Structures are given as structure tokens and as C-alpha cells.
Amino acid sequence: MDKNNNMKELLSLFEDYLLNNLPNSKTFHPYFEAALADMLKAGGKRFRPMLMLSVVKSNKGLLIRNSLPVALGLEFLHTYSLIHDDLPAMDNADLRRGFQTLHKKYDEVTAILVGDALNTQAFNLISNASLSNDIRIDLIKCLSSNGGIDGMIIGQAIDCYFENQKLELNQLEFLHIHKTAKLIAASLKMGAIISEYDLQTQEKLYNFGIDLGLLFQIQDDIIDETCSSLEAGKTTQNDSSKNSFVNLLGLDGAKKSADELALECINILETFDSNLKESLEELLLKYINRHK
């Protein structure tokens, strides 16, 4: 890969792999197969799989193609979480990735089952990747922990239960560390597991991912407050009953927190070894200050 086009080429490689491995049901259901693919084909930043692949590229570039099923598994699991997050029982959103949400385009049952299917298929992809058994087991352990009851699910449960109830800042951070940051942290750690970085580096990348995930959540809260649905590609101005950083700190306070956390992330990035730092910088520098 040409150094100046590494990230574009890596993203293109992932997109091609995704399009060639879209899930399908192959039954006589009139639209379930199309619904399975809709939100994946709709696009998105592909941030989590690209984080993972960037770490792999930094140390074990020859394993990138073998890692694509794992990256796709990450995208499947993230996409399932968005589909369920948009459901009437949760955020009741109309728009995601610039398109109608699945429960609006089809029906609620279809949206629920597509989410269930993507969640399950994520682990099937990882378990069949061309990697050693030990690495595949560690990857499944990492994703299931951070994407499950110890991570994203308990965060989502707290988010929904405490609507219209004001949380303290430490509780808000707990909520979003689990709901958002842990899956981002897992993406980095999974790249480190594949790359066989030492345990200290794996932990350092994971902790960096927690900070990065919190930053992303604050930025998303700012975007929800300041951008239209058309600009954001998803339903915005929809957090009035939610525990968001903007609602707790105010818009200026949220921007100040984002500025401080962005600087902290940049400083941590500088402490990684040169290959890892360079690989992550290609992806992250355009995102770290996206709230400005």
C-alpha cells in the first residue's frame, strides 16, 4: 500500500469484503434478505473495523486479509446495536446512515430479527476467520464481554431506564463508557490480539479506546444538538429526555470537555511506538476534533 493512501486502500478493501459477504436468508420470505443487508450497505464511518485493522496493519500487515472476517464481525455487531437503538421502544428514530430505519421501512419485527441475526452472525464470522484457535477464542471473549452484559448492553439498559432522570457526571460517564466506549476499546484490543502485541500494549490500547469512546460520545451529543438530521444522516434533536453531556453540562461545557479529552487522546497517541502511532494517526486525526 502507498503510504499516502494506506487508509483509503484499507477502507476500500474492507468495503469490498463487506459487499461480497452480506448476510442473506435464502428463504421464501419476501424481504428479510434485503432487510438484512440494508443498514450494512447504507454505509457509515466503519470506525470500529478500521480501528482494528489499523492496529493489525501496524504490526502484522500480512494478516490484514485474514482479519477481514473479524472486522466485519465488529461492523455487524455495531450495526445490530444501531438497529435496536432506533426501535420504537428505545429511541424511536426515523433515520439512520441517511436512510429510513428498518422498523420504518419494513416493520418492527423485521428490525428486531435483523438485529438479532447480525449479532449472532458476528461471532460466526470471527469463529471461522483464518487465525489460530487461541486468537479466535480471545477475540470472541473480548467482543462478547464488551458488546454484551458487561459493556454495551448494561450501558443501554441504564440509558433507557434513567430517561427523564438526571444522572451525576460520574454516572453519565459510566453509562457511556459501557454503551459506547467499550466497543471502541474492544476494537483496538482485538487488533492488538491479532497482532500479538504484548499484554501491556493491549491494555494501553484498550484504555486509550475508553477515552476515545467517551470523546466520540460527547461529540455525538454535540452533533445531535447542533446539526440537522440531514447533516448528521440520522435523527437529531432527539435527546431531550436522555442523559447526554450537552443536557448535563450545556453546549459550551460539552465542547470544553471534548476539547480536553481530544487533547488527552492526542497526547496518549504520541506515546505509542512509531508504527502503531503512525497507523492510528492516519485514521484518528480527522475524527478527534470533529466537534469543532
Buried (B, 14 or more C-beta within 10 A) or exposed (E): EEEEEBBEEBBEBBBEBBEEBEBEBEEEEEEBBBBBBBBBBBEBBBBBBBBBBBBBBBBBBEBBEBBBBBBBBBBBBBBBBBBBBBBEEBBEBBBBBEBBBBBBBBEEEBBBBBBEBBBEBBBEBBBEBEBEEEBBBBBBEBBBEBBBEEBBBBBBBBBBEBEEEEBEEEBBBBBBBBBBBBBBBBBBBBBBBBBEBEEEBBEBBBBBBBBBBBBBBBBBBBBBBBBEBEEBBBBBEBBEEBBBBBBBBEBEEBBEBBBEBBEBBBEBBEEBEEEBBBBBBBBBEEBBBBBE
